[in-house]
């Protein structure tokens, strides 16, 4: 999903949630490798909190550290270009999209593992906009 605004994201996700009978919003939280909040994790917390409230769905935060590496390993080696060299832009974009889809699948699967769930109330961030 390409992001425009949080409101637009909420409306697009509302359609998907209704059609798919979604009961929870599962969101991967991109922490630093040592478990600290990254700037992207802070932005993700804010976004997900706002979208979850708009959709009136509970938000489940999942530790997504290493999900892209796990996705790469799951998909195997990327194919080479036609001449045996580096792949072209279209093939690289297709590979990135495949890795993103696989990482999303893994994050959803990980949402069943209590050890990977993150309670946002334990994090030092104010989801309304300011980091504490």
Buried (B, 14 or more C-beta within 10 A) or exposed (E): EEEEEBEEBBEBBBEEBEEEEBEEBBBBBBBEEEEEBBEEBBEBBBBBBBBBEBBEBEBBBBBBBEBBEBBBEEBEEBEEEEEEEEBEEEBEEBBEEBBEEBBBEBBEEBBEEEEBBBEBEEBEBEBEEEEE
